[in-house]
Amino acid sequence: MSDMTQMYDVVVIGGGAAGLSGALALARARRSVLVIDSGRPRNAPASHVHNYLGREGTPPSALLATGRDEVTGYGGEIVEGEVTVAERLPEGAGFRVVRGDGTAVTARRLLVTTGLVDELPPIPGLAGRWGHEVLHCPYCHGWEVRDSAIGIVASSPMAVHQALLWRQWSDDVTLFPHQGPEPTDEEYEQLAARGIAVVDGEVTGVEVSGDRLTGVRLAGGRVVARDAVVVQPRFTARSGVLEGLGLRPAPLEMGGHTLGSYIEADPMGATDVPGVWVAGNVASLMEQVIGSAAAGMKAGSAINGDLVMEDTRRAVDARNAPSDAEMWDNRYRESHRIWSGRPNTVLVRETEDLKPGRALDLGCGEGADAVWLARQGWQVTATDISRVALARAAEHAAEAEVSERIDWQFHDLGASFPEGAYDLVSAQFLHSMGDLPRERILRRAARAVAPGGVLLIVGHAGFPPWDHHHAEMELPTTDEVLASLELPEGEWEVLLSAEHERVQNDPDGNPVTRTDNALKVRRL
């Protein structure tokens, strides 16, 4: 499985006219968009797209190629693959989308434009000529077969309507009732009035000669010459991915006959599942290419509007939320003393053989580590994001009579960092309840180490069940920390990389074994 660190604003499943139009609208709205396309467009058998203003007669493949270029030109991404899983992440955090090769990405919203499958009547030879001389939509192909001999093979109550409709393009139209319902007396009169012949008997196949359809074969062996054959497919939405999200296809019925299935949505494409939109033939079975493109564009704009409102809510919440500094100040105000007042045992063990020089203590808290280092002869710069903690630490330094050896500095390390080079840089449990760019801070810490100096990073390998302040925090291993430091090869040596256990009392005073880890590296 690939990593899932990339969170897109929108993943579009399906790269036809609807999907690409939605992606184009979103990319132009400066959204991060990924289109995943299986490469199975419904209109692949057709030679040209029709009724698309400005694109009349364009080959389907050329239209899609142009659309892909337009989407990527605005920063959208397109990959090939079959989506096998789409699932909601916990607590409304978006969606996880997995392709057949195991590649996974996440998205805040989904636009599904997977189209439909045309299920043809089981008549030998139809499938091989589908999109050529075997047709279903007069608006898509009527002009191309105008004045030809056209046969309507009935498979639904819509057959008479089809025959009357296709009569607009040719005066040589024949209806083959086949296995469809018998026309009513009124319908027979309509057919006769329009000069549409009716030929009884079951259709058993089509005749093909020289890569052209030439006729319709009946059960008795008779062949009726025809240049084109019209059938009514069953339109089945490609809804497998959506069903995994809890969306079931609904039947589309007309005249008591089921024409196919589709996914229900509002006029802008929003489904009953929050965060999921649909567009094109998966939602509208009768839509032509231009209509699917328009539906994709509408869905894309609706998704962007939805994201704008979510971004605005987050911005308002962030504006009203306390800053990280205020949050930590409040935490320290909860008690006269938050930490034990003793230096970290790993710091003591790993620095007692070092020659005292300049030390930098990142996230010093109430100052126990800084005070201990100063007592050993180090000149210490100690930083923290809480002014309450710094004031408390300064009091402890004064009590220990080492104030002159410690420079207390306020820093939000994500925004500012102490100047200078240090013989020891210590980051003890540099975790935070807020938005702490820990990896970036630790890379900056490594750059602050003087030649021959040491960087010591100690962190938690796991939190106890009673610690609700850090429940959602990521806790990397020492190997992950080392990799994230991006240290130049040959310029550093690893002195320590290990986990260790320590005993801590829980809130009820019972001893509990905790696991932490430590990484110690030296600049050569």
Secondary structure in CASP SS format (residue, H / E / C, confidence):
PFRMAT SS
TARGET T0000
AUTHOR 0000-0000-0000
METHOD secondary structure of the structure
MODEL  1
M C 1.00
S C 1.00
D C 1.00
M C 1.00
T C 1.00
Q C 1.00
M E 1.00
Y E 1.00
D E 1.00
V E 1.00
V E 1.00
V E 1.00
I E 1.00
G C 1.00
G C 1.00
G C 1.00
A H 1.00
A H 1.00
G H 1.00
L H 1.00
S H 1.00
G H 1.00
A H 1.00
L H 1.00
A H 1.00
L H 1.00
A H 1.00
R H 1.00
A C 1.00
R C 1.00
R C 1.00
S C 1.00
V E 1.00
L E 1.00
V E 1.00
I E 1.00
D E 1.00
S C 1.00
G C 1.00
R C 1.00
P C 1.00
R C 1.00
N C 1.00
A C 1.00
P C 1.00
A C 1.00
S C 1.00
H C 1.00
V E 1.00
H C 1.00
N C 1.00
Y C 1.00
L C 1.00
G C 1.00
R C 1.00
E C 1.00
G C 1.00
T E 1.00
P C 1.00
P H 1.00
S H 1.00
A H 1.00
L H 1.00
L H 1.00
A H 1.00
T H 1.00
G H 1.00
R H 1.00
D H 1.00
E H 1.00
V H 1.00
T H 1.00
G H 1.00
Y C 1.00
G C 1.00
G C 1.00
E E 1.00
I E 1.00
V E 1.00
E E 1.00
G C 1.00
E C 1.00
V E 1.00
T E 1.00
V E 1.00
A E 1.00
E E 1.00
R E 1.00
L C 1.00
P H 1.00
E H 1.00
G H 1.00
A C 1.00
G C 1.00
F E 1.00
R E 1.00
V E 1.00
V E 1.00
R E 1.00
G C 1.00
D C 1.00
G C 1.00
T C 1.00
A E 1.00
V E 1.00
T E 1.00
A E 1.00
R E 1.00
R E 1.00
L E 1.00
L E 1.00
V E 1.00
T C 1.00
T C 1.00
G C 1.00
L E 1.00
V E 1.00
D E 1.00
E E 1.00
L C 1.00
P C 1.00
P C 1.00
I C 1.00
P C 1.00
G C 1.00
L H 1.00
A H 1.00
G H 1.00
R H 1.00
W E 1.00
G C 1.00
H C 1.00
E C 1.00
V E 1.00
L E 1.00
H C 1.00
C C 1.00
P H 1.00
Y H 1.00
C H 1.00
H H 1.00
G C 1.00
W H 1.00
E H 1.00
V H 1.00
R C 1.00
D C 1.00
S C 1.00
A C 1.00
I E 1.00
G E 1.00
I E 1.00
V E 1.00
A C 1.00
S C 1.00
S C 1.00
P C 1.00
M C 1.00
A H 1.00
V H 1.00
H H 1.00
Q H 1.00
A H 1.00
L H 1.00
L H 1.00
W H 1.00
R C 1.00
Q C 1.00
W C 1.00
S C 1.00
D C 1.00
D C 1.00
V E 1.00
T E 1.00
L E 1.00
F E 1.00
P C 1.00
H C 1.00
Q C 1.00
G C 1.00
P C 1.00
E C 1.00
P C 1.00
T C 1.00
D H 1.00
E H 1.00
E H 1.00
Y H 1.00
E H 1.00
Q H 1.00
L H 1.00
A H 1.00
A H 1.00
R C 1.00
G C 1.00
I C 1.00
A E 1.00
V E 1.00
V C 1.00
D C 1.00
G C 1.00
E C 1.00
V E 1.00
T E 1.00
G E 1.00
V E 1.00
E E 1.00
V E 1.00
S E 1.00
G C 1.00
D C 1.00
R E 1.00
L E 1.00
T E 1.00
G E 1.00
V E 1.00
R E 1.00
L E 1.00
A C 1.00
G C 1.00
G C 1.00
R C 1.00
V E 1.00
V E 1.00
A E 1.00
R C 1.00
D C 1.00
A E 1.00
V E 1.00
V E 1.00
V C 1.00
Q C 1.00
P C 1.00
R E 1.00
F E 1.00
T E 1.00
A E 1.00
R C 1.00
S C 1.00
G H 1.00
V H 1.00
L H 1.00
E H 1.00
G C 1.00
L C 1.00
G C 1.00
L C 1.00
R C 1.00
P C 1.00
A E 1.00
P E 1.00
L E 1.00
E E 1.00
M E 1.00
G C 1.00
G C 1.00
H E 1.00
T E 1.00
L E 1.00
G E 1.00
S E 1.00
Y E 1.00
I C 1.00
E C 1.00
A C 1.00
D C 1.00
P C 1.00
M C 1.00
G C 1.00
A E 1.00
T C 1.00
D C 1.00
V C 1.00
P C 1.00
G C 1.00
V E 1.00
W E 1.00
V E 1.00
A C 1.00
G H 1.00
N H 1.00
V H 1.00
A C 1.00
S C 1.00
L C 1.00
M C 1.00
E C 1.00
Q C 1.00
V H 1.00
I H 1.00
G H 1.00
S H 1.00
A H 1.00
A H 1.00
A H 1.00
G H 1.00
M H 1.00
K H 1.00
A H 1.00
G H 1.00
S H 1.00
A H 1.00
I H 1.00
N H 1.00
G H 1.00
D H 1.00
L H 1.00
V H 1.00
M H 1.00
E H 1.00
D H 1.00
T H 1.00
R H 1.00
R H 1.00
A H 1.00
V H 1.00
D H 1.00
A H 1.00
R H 1.00
N H 1.00
A C 1.00
P C 1.00
S C 1.00
D H 1.00
A H 1.00
E H 1.00
M H 1.00
W H 1.00
D H 1.00
N H 1.00
R H 1.00
Y H 1.00
R H 1.00
E C 1.00
S C 1.00
H C 1.00
R C 1.00
I C 1.00
W C 1.00
S C 1.00
G C 1.00
R C 1.00
P C 1.00
N C 1.00
T H 1.00
V H 1.00
L H 1.00
V H 1.00
R H 1.00
E H 1.00
T H 1.00
E C 1.00
D C 1.00
L C 1.00
K C 1.00
P C 1.00
G C 1.00
R E 1.00
A E 1.00
L E 1.00
D E 1.00
L E 1.00
G C 1.00
C C 1.00
G C 1.00
E C 1.00
G C 1.00
A H 1.00
D H 1.00
A H 1.00
V H 1.00
W H 1.00
L H 1.00
A H 1.00
R H 1.00
Q C 1.00
G C 1.00
W C 1.00
Q E 1.00
V E 1.00
T E 1.00
A E 1.00
T E 1.00
D E 1.00
I C 1.00
S C 1.00
R H 1.00
V H 1.00
A H 1.00
L H 1.00
A H 1.00
R H 1.00
A H 1.00
A H 1.00
E H 1.00
H H 1.00
A H 1.00
A H 1.00
E H 1.00
A C 1.00
E C 1.00
V C 1.00
S H 1.00
E H 1.00
R H 1.00
I E 1.00
D E 1.00
W E 1.00
Q E 1.00
F E 1.00
H C 1.00
D C 1.00
L C 1.00
G C 1.00
A C 1.00
S C 1.00
F C 1.00
P C 1.00
E C 1.00
G C 1.00
A C 1.00
Y E 1.00
D E 1.00
L E 1.00
V E 1.00
S E 1.00
A E 1.00
Q E 1.00
F C 1.00
L C 1.00
H C 1.00
S C 1.00
M C 1.00
G C 1.00
D C 1.00
L C 1.00
P C 1.00
R H 1.00
E H 1.00
R H 1.00
I H 1.00
L H 1.00
R H 1.00
R H 1.00
A H 1.00
A H 1.00
R H 1.00
A C 1.00
V E 1.00
A E 1.00
P E 1.00
G E 1.00
G E 1.00
V E 1.00
L E 1.00
L E 1.00
I E 1.00
V E 1.00
G E 1.00
H E 1.00
A C 1.00
G C 1.00
F C 1.00
P C 1.00
P C 1.00
W C 1.00
D C 1.00
H C 1.00
H C 1.00
H C 1.00
A C 1.00
E C 1.00
M C 1.00
E C 1.00
L C 1.00
P C 1.00
T C 1.00
T H 1.00
D H 1.00
E H 1.00
V H 1.00
L H 1.00
A H 1.00
S H 1.00
L H 1.00
E C 1.00
L C 1.00
P C 1.00
E C 1.00
G C 1.00
E C 1.00
W E 1.00
E E 1.00
V E 1.00
L E 1.00
L E 1.00
S E 1.00
A E 1.00
E E 1.00
H E 1.00
E E 1.00
R E 1.00
V E 1.00
Q E 1.00
N E 1.00
D C 1.00
P C 1.00
D C 1.00
G C 1.00
N C 1.00
P E 1.00
V E 1.00
T E 1.00
R E 1.00
T E 1.00
D E 1.00
N E 1.00
A E 1.00
L E 1.00
K E 1.00
V E 1.00
R E 1.00
R E 1.00
L C 1.00
END
